[in-house]
Amino acid sequence: MSSAPNKDFFIRPATAGEAGAILGLIKELAEYEKALDQVKATEESIRTNVFEKRYANAILAVQGTPDAQGDVFGMALYFFTYSTWTGAPSLFLEDLYVSKAYRNGGVGKVLFGRLGQIAQEKGCARVDWNVLKWNAPSIGFYEKTLGAEMLNEWVGMRLEGAEKIKRLEQFLQQ
């Protein structure tokens, strides 16, 4: 468990009973990114995929102390990948979000600090994440504060939806 010195919050792993709080933060993030209509996650899908099947992990920023917990107001949802180039695991940060009222108070730094600890514990060679091109405040924070490098030579690709994914099967018959 991590905590920030002189702060009235702490960071801890999420539990299945907090799927609703996680979904609320996901929706806040989607609204900030002007994509609320694209959120298909539900409390049940979060419980199933994060806590039962363990496809991802989540840590939360919580008001108060471990003995006197308050509201959840921030999260980092992440999973592990493997890099063929480094020959080691990588931590991929799917989403990091802090509710608007709690921004600029060091919460994001503490969440990244805990992610760094987790990455080291798991022997990760790197931590990766995506950021929207228009999100200049976050890009500035990542580059200046964290020392992250923008990967301009890489372009993301995606197949989304069962129909598009199923279409891949056609290549098995060649």
Helices and strands as residue ranges (DSSP letters): E 2-3, E 9-13, G 16-18, H 19-32, G 36-38, H 43-46, I 47-52, E 57-65, E 68-83, E 88-98, G 100-102, H 107-121, E 126-129, H 136-140, I 141-146, H 162-166, G 167-173
